[in-house]
Amino acid sequence: LVLENLGQTIVPDLGSLESQHDFRTPEFEEFNGKPDSLFFNDGRRRIDFVLVYEDESRKETNKKGTNEKQRRKRQAYESNLICHGLQLEATRSVLDDKLVFVKVHAPWEVLCTYAEIMHIKLPLKPNDLKNRSSAFGTLNWFTKVLSVDESIIKPEQEFFTAPFEKNRMNDFYIVDRDAFFNPATRSRIVYFILSRVKYQVINNVSKFGINRLVNSGIYKAAFPLHDCKFRRQSEDPSCPNERYLLYREWAHPRSIYKKQPLDLIRKYYGEKIGIYFAWLGYYTQMLLLAAVVGVACFLYGYLNQDNCTWSKEVCHPDIGGKIIMCPQCDRLCPFWKLNITCESSKSSLKIHTSSSVSLLVTLFLEFWKRRQAELEYEWDTVELQQEEQARPEYEARCTHVVINEITQEEERIPFTAWGKCIRITLCASAVFFWILLIIASVIGIIVYRLSVFIVFSAKLPKNINGTDPIQKYLTPQTATSITASIISFIIIMILNTIYEKVAIMITNFELPRTQTDYENSLTMKMFLFQFVNYYSSCFYIAFFKGKFVGYPGDPVYWLGKYRNEECDPGGCLLELTTQLTIIMGGKAIWNNIQEVLLPWIMNLIGRFHRVSGSEKITPRWEQDYHLQPMGKLGLFYEYLEMIIQFGFVTLFVASFPLAPLLALVNNILEIRVDAWKLTTQFRRLVPEKAQDIGAWQPIMQGIAILAVVTNAMIIAFTSDMIPRLVYYWSFSVPPYGDHTSYTMEGYINNTLSIFKVADFKNKSKGNPYSDLGNHTTCRYRDFRYPPGHPQEYKHNIYYWHVIAAKLAFIIVMESLTLLPRLDGMILAHCNLRLPVDCCMCYS
């Protein structure tokens, strides 16, 4: 067989191909000089997809054997595409004659055939049902300001739809054949074909799919076209200019206050992109309420920090300045005065919040389910699961024939039940190993904390008078916390980079059947790892640090060597806030550098080279080729970024009330930045269907339930709120207190236990060079009887009152916060995935 392709004459030897046919090549045409054209050179056939490769004959380094193999595979692939009914046209690059662009067009018959195979729903007739009127008529003037101008982005006409069938073609609403399949649907169909066409068969093993060809370098890229430039409209009057409209009304900074045009996003990018931005916008609305609550709590603490009685006692030179605290480590740590923690005790007042944010999270999830059901109905994805096809990688491995127990028909599967068990075991073992690696890194950080705290304690406090500005803020605890948080963040980012590749390898080995199964499996693996990686250090500070320290005469040692860390007299809340601030802030900065700055710089460099090298007019396909590829996983990392943020905002909001505000600002920018990326910096994605946000929904539900527990425990066990309330209501007045009315006076003295210096063990004695003078007793943070008492150093009655109050608080808070979830469970029991108007059984 002699094949003439781009001036090259080759005699291919591809006897292993299943289909022995004459190889056909794409038509080769010169660029017609119309930069905005979306059609073949004949001006009639629309470009549905573009394939790009580098002509081996014009490469500077020509490896003859390898290049010829690649050329044969590409020729076989393109020939099979033509045999499947697709039409191809090849054009050389205007700027680089080594690049060849193969334009792909799907004729009407091919579109109809594969629309039936893919069960694509298409219009039957216009929807004549009236839309539900707005219940907020008086607020229409306000919502109109925030909404997209309908004169610019016109509302989409609604239709009744049904899965397409060729033998019922007359029943469908076909006014114009060229417009019946919109560009997004055409791209979906062509990509479906491209992903399943073979290019080689060796030993009965098929190799197929455009993804594998791109990964092996046979093609450099494969993508659908944007419909126009984003800054100006197309010169073609038939072009809908949807990219331009999206940039103007969605991605442009001046539209930051407007609602998102979700219907146009869905039409241009597909349901999968549309549902992501719908969820992100809904989540951002929830953050607005949470931010208001958090800021109110922060301002209340800030305005009252100088009026707090117990904080005044800590800072008072005659109270806190005369209280000598016991050393917090062995030998090298000195005795110290309580008033050096004055600033940290004031700061802890600013970072208390209420449990109402946990209630908002629960309500958000229930309302999002309702909104998601509405979108399923409006976007016609209710029965999507029934039409999803198997992944081509899965189909290629289906070599085992079994009898289906239900249908009693033969079907092919990739491996036996025993093989599936082995794969699951290996995958689970690999994930478990990496989680253990994270735990090991956390243990390393803890050892660092314990070791460095001793050094800072010995070096920092030279003259402990509480007046030196550096000593007021840079205490040993603060220095240890900041440095450990920075190191922890660096380790987190390194482990993330490595594990991302490992998780993809594990999921590929697992071989899920559909794309949804693949993404859900990868999602669970990645989130489990990220959850442990990001939150483990925060859980340590919140629930373990300072909880098992013993008392100065009998301290608890970690690993038999390191004395356990203690919290400040005001608790570990400030340190937890520091950890959260560094991780959240560092993660946001790093993500923006990766997602925004790098693509922008790469496109800027490429544009500079193209402009400096030539002033020729470039066609639409070449302009899109020089944009950045989105990546194999698409929106996966966008979801992951937001879910990790969702965890920070909900799990630890009791310690950092400004977290919702920071997340709100980040998300308002994130929506527009993601929109700007998609419309200006990245090639157009292949439109995909999606019914919901997938595995991220149960993950958020799990986080919400865990958030109720963590916030209740942070307030109860990490902060000092419960001990203060117990003192105020029970121990400030008789029979336990000396005051005649409820007050916080004397709280500090009452909650710091006394220890006799003579009872120190030899290795626990403080630094002999301490300049605080001779003293016989010191104080420590606990509720124990003083020396000389019949039960000296045992827990006193105050301790048991506090424990009972903490447990009661956790039970009450969890009951009140989880109560709204009961409504959601009842609604789910209706088993209706319809708009709320239809769920009247619940009402």
Secondary structure, DSSP 8 states (H G I E B T S, - for coil): --EEETTEEE----TT-SS-------EE----S-TT--B-TTSSSB--EEEEEE-GGG-SS--HHHHHHHHHHHHHHHHHHHHTT-EEEEEE-SS-TTEEEEEEE--HHHHHHHHHHTT-EEEEEE--S-----S-GGGHHHHHHHS--TTTS-----EEEEE--GGGGGGS--S-HHHHS-HHHHHHHHHHHHTT-EEEEETTEEEE-HHHHHHTTSSSEEE---SS-SSS--S-TT---HHHHHIIIIISGGGTTS---HHHHHHHH-HHHHHHHHHHHHHHHHHHHHHHHHHHHHHHHHHTTTT-HHHHHHH-TTTGGG-EE--SSSSS---EEGGGGHHHHHHHHHT---THHHHHHHHHHHHHHHHHHHHHHHTT-TTGGGG--B-HHHHHT--EEEE-TTT--EEEESS-HHHHHHHHHHHHHHHHHHHHHHHHHHHHHHHHHHHHHHHHHHHS-SS--S--HHHHH--HHHHHHHHHHHHHHHHHHHHHHHHHHHHHHHHHHH--SBHHHHHHHHHHHHHHHHHHHHHHHHHHHHHTTTTS-EETTEE-EETTTEE----BTTBSHHHHHHHHHHHHHHHHHHHHIIIIIHHHHHHHHHHHHHHHH------HHHHHHTSB---TTTTHHHHHHHHHHHHHHHHSTTT-TTHHHHHHHHHHHHHHHHHHIIIIIB--------SS-TTHHHHHHHHHHHHHHHHHHIIIIISSHHHHHHIIIIISSTTT---SS---TTHHHHHEEEEEGGG--GGG---TT-SS---SEEEEES-B--TTSTTTTSB-HHHHHHHHHHHHHHHHHHHHHHHHHHHHHHHHHT---S-GGG-TTT-
